[in-house]
Amino acid sequence: MNYLFFRTLAILITSYITGVGVPLLFVWNTLWVALLSSIAIAFINHTIKPILHIVTLPINMLTLGLFSFVINGAMIVLASKMVDGFTIPTLIMGIWFSVVLSVVNYALHIFEKD
């Protein structure tokens, strides 16, 4: 339960910082969209993303791992297509959102108890 709570909180904070994703108006619908988007991102990261990493391994090695940012951004854009109310308009914004989400997850991980 802590995992889902921290990931939902991370998506809310990241949406506030980047200005995209979950609407910034704080209502119960916002929390619901953040919860659904965190579930969608977790599902995509555990199913589709490993397959994409294997398929794009040659390009990832050629770019010294920088193509992973594109894969992460694409996974965020895919999650935004799955969840109504969670909007990421372009791949560039998806990459930006995923970078900020990684930093916020790292910061929140400090407060998470094992």
C-alpha positions as CSV (number, residue, x, y, z in Angstrom):
1,M,0.0,0.0,0.0
2,N,2.9,2.3,0.7
3,Y,4.2,1.8,-2.8
4,L,0.9,2.9,-4.4
5,F,0.6,5.9,-2.0
6,F,4.1,7.1,-2.7
7,R,3.8,6.7,-6.5
8,T,0.5,8.5,-6.5
9,L,2.0,11.3,-4.5
10,A,5.0,11.4,-6.8
11,I,2.7,11.8,-9.9
12,L,0.8,14.6,-8.2
13,I,4.0,16.4,-7.3
14,T,5.5,15.9,-10.8
15,S,2.3,17.2,-12.4
16,Y,2.6,20.3,-10.3
17,I,6.2,20.8,-11.2
18,T,5.9,20.1,-15.0
19,G,2.5,21.6,-15.5
20,V,1.2,18.6,-17.5
21,G,-0.4,15.3,-16.5
22,V,-3.0,15.5,-13.8
23,P,-5.1,18.7,-13.7
24,L,-3.7,21.1,-11.1
25,L,-7.2,21.8,-9.6
26,F,-7.2,19.9,-6.4
27,V,-10.5,17.9,-6.3
28,W,-11.2,14.3,-5.6
29,N,-11.2,13.6,-9.3
30,T,-7.5,14.7,-9.4
31,L,-6.6,12.1,-6.7
32,W,-8.5,9.4,-8.7
33,V,-6.7,10.3,-11.9
34,A,-3.4,10.3,-10.1
35,L,-4.1,6.9,-8.6
36,L,-5.2,5.4,-11.9
37,S,-2.2,6.8,-13.7
38,S,0.2,5.4,-11.1
39,I,-1.4,2.0,-11.6
40,A,-1.2,2.3,-15.4
41,I,2.5,3.4,-15.2
42,A,3.3,0.5,-12.8
43,F,1.6,-2.0,-15.1
44,I,3.3,-0.6,-18.2
45,N,6.7,-0.6,-16.5
46,H,6.4,-4.2,-15.4
47,T,5.0,-5.6,-18.7
48,I,5.8,-3.6,-21.8
49,K,8.9,-1.7,-20.9
50,P,11.2,-4.8,-20.4
51,I,10.2,-6.0,-23.8
52,L,11.0,-2.6,-25.4
53,H,14.4,-2.5,-23.6
54,I,15.3,-5.9,-25.1
55,V,14.1,-4.9,-28.6
56,T,15.9,-1.6,-28.5
57,L,19.1,-2.9,-26.9
58,P,21.3,-2.2,-30.0
59,I,20.2,1.4,-30.2
60,N,20.5,1.8,-26.5
61,M,24.1,0.5,-26.6
62,L,24.9,2.8,-29.5
63,T,23.6,5.9,-27.6
64,L,25.2,4.8,-24.3
65,G,21.9,4.4,-22.6
66,L,20.4,7.7,-23.5
67,F,17.7,6.1,-25.6
68,S,16.2,4.9,-22.3
69,F,14.9,8.4,-21.8
70,V,12.9,8.1,-25.0
71,I,11.5,4.7,-23.9
72,N,10.5,6.1,-20.5
73,G,8.8,9.1,-22.2
74,A,7.0,6.8,-24.5
75,M,5.7,4.7,-21.6
76,I,4.4,7.9,-19.9
77,V,2.7,8.9,-23.2
78,L,1.2,5.4,-23.4
79,A,-0.1,5.7,-19.9
80,S,-1.7,9.1,-20.7
81,K,-3.5,7.4,-23.6
82,M,-4.9,4.8,-21.2
83,V,-6.1,7.1,-18.4
84,D,-8.7,9.8,-19.1
85,G,-7.7,13.0,-17.5
86,F,-4.0,12.3,-17.5
87,T,-2.7,14.2,-20.5
88,I,0.8,14.3,-21.8
89,P,0.6,16.0,-25.2
90,T,4.0,15.1,-26.8
91,L,6.9,12.7,-26.5
92,I,9.2,15.6,-25.4
93,M,6.8,16.4,-22.5
94,G,6.7,12.7,-21.7
95,I,10.5,12.6,-21.5
96,W,10.5,15.7,-19.3
97,F,7.7,14.2,-17.1
98,S,9.6,10.9,-16.7
99,V,12.8,12.7,-15.7
100,V,11.1,14.8,-13.1
101,L,9.1,11.8,-11.9
102,S,12.4,9.9,-11.4
103,V,13.8,12.7,-9.3
104,V,10.6,13.0,-7.2
105,N,10.5,9.2,-6.7
106,Y,14.1,9.4,-5.5
107,A,13.3,12.2,-3.1
108,L,10.2,10.4,-1.7
109,H,12.1,7.1,-1.4
110,I,14.2,8.8,1.3
111,F,11.0,9.0,3.5
112,E,9.7,5.5,2.7
113,K,10.3,2.9,5.3
114,D,11.5,-0.5,4.2
